[in-house]
Amino acid sequence: METLPLDIAEALGSIDAAIIVCDADMKLLYMNGIAARNFSGKSGPPPIGSSLLDCHKPQSVETMKAMLASGKSNVYTILKGGRKKLIWQAPWMKEGMIAGLVEISIQLPESMPHYDRG
């Protein structure tokens, strides 16, 4: 495997988006600082290794299971706290097999340009 010239955790931690990675058993492997702040409870953020099954509604769990089985992504927008967010969820691969899921939540600006580049 090619070595990258930067620290991936540092790079992901510096992005202005919430990033979460879990394994195929839906155990938390990584969350950057924004995700940790967004998903902190009374005792802080969920610990690495904790199950995402414990903090999601049954419908969300079924969606995650479907992504793990199909390899397809799930993309949508939400309105939360008066702010629009883009949610991008997709399987990640290791040695050609689905190894887990990645979720990136990006807060969208109120006004955002759109370009058609055909």
C-alpha positions in Angstrom: 0.0 0.0 0.0 1.2 3.5 -0.9 2.2 5.7 2.1 0.6 9.0 2.1 2.7 12.1 2.9 0.4 13.4 5.6 -1.3 12.2 8.8 -4.8 11.1 7.7 -6.3 11.6 11.2 -4.8 15.1 11.4 -6.2 15.9 8.0 -9.7 14.6 8.8 -9.6 16.3 12.1 -9.0 19.7 10.5 -12.0 19.5 8.0 -15.0 21.6 8.9 -17.4 18.6 8.8 -18.4 15.8 11.1 -16.7 12.6 10.1 -17.5 9.1 11.6 -16.1 5.7 10.6 -17.4 2.4 11.8 -16.5 -1.2 11.0 -18.8 -3.8 9.4 -20.1 -4.7 12.9 -21.1 -1.0 13.4 -18.4 -0.5 16.0 -17.1 3.1 16.2 -13.5 3.3 14.8 -13.0 7.0 14.4 -14.7 10.3 14.9 -13.2 13.7 14.4 -13.6 16.6 16.8 -16.7 18.1 15.2 -18.4 14.7 15.3 -17.4 14.2 18.9 -18.9 17.5 19.8 -22.1 16.9 17.8 -22.7 13.5 19.3 -21.5 14.1 22.9 -23.9 13.1 25.7 -23.8 13.8 29.4 -20.7 11.6 29.7 -19.0 13.0 26.6 -18.7 11.5 23.1 -19.2 7.8 22.5 -16.0 5.8 23.1 -14.1 4.2 20.2 -15.3 0.6 20.0 -18.8 1.4 21.1 -21.7 0.1 19.1 -23.6 2.5 16.8 -26.6 0.2 17.1 -27.1 1.6 20.6 -27.5 5.2 19.5 -29.6 4.9 16.3 -33.3 4.4 15.7 -34.3 1.1 14.2 -34.9 2.6 10.7 -31.4 4.1 10.7 -30.0 0.7 11.7 -31.8 -0.9 8.8 -30.4 1.7 6.4 -26.9 1.0 7.7 -27.3 -2.8 7.3 -28.6 -2.2 3.8 -25.5 -0.2 2.9 -23.3 -2.9 4.3 -25.1 -5.5 2.3 -25.4 -3.7 -1.0 -22.4 -1.5 -1.1 -24.5 1.5 -2.0 -24.3 5.0 -0.5 -27.0 7.0 1.2 -27.0 10.8 0.6 -29.6 13.3 1.8 -30.0 16.7 3.4 -31.5 17.6 6.7 -32.6 20.8 8.5 -31.3 20.8 12.1 -31.3 23.8 14.4 -32.2 26.0 11.5 -29.2 24.9 9.5 -29.2 22.8 6.4 -26.7 19.9 6.3 -25.6 17.4 3.7 -25.3 13.8 5.0 -23.2 11.5 2.9 -22.9 7.8 4.1 -21.1 5.1 2.2 -19.4 1.8 2.7 -15.6 1.8 2.8 -13.6 -1.1 1.3 -10.6 -3.1 2.5 -9.0 -5.7 0.2 -12.0 -5.6 -2.0 -14.6 -6.3 0.8 -16.9 -3.9 2.6 -15.2 -3.1 5.8 -17.6 -0.6 7.4 -19.3 2.7 6.8 -18.2 6.4 6.6 -20.5 9.3 7.4 -19.6 12.9 6.6 -22.0 15.6 7.7 -21.4 19.0 6.1 -23.2 22.2 7.2 -24.3 23.9 4.0 -24.1 27.7 3.7 -27.4 29.6 3.4 -26.5 30.6 -0.1 -24.5 28.2 -2.2 -23.6 28.5 -5.9 -24.5 25.8 -8.3 -22.6 25.2 -11.6 -23.5 23.0 -14.6 -20.3 21.6 -16.0 -21.4 19.5 -19.0 
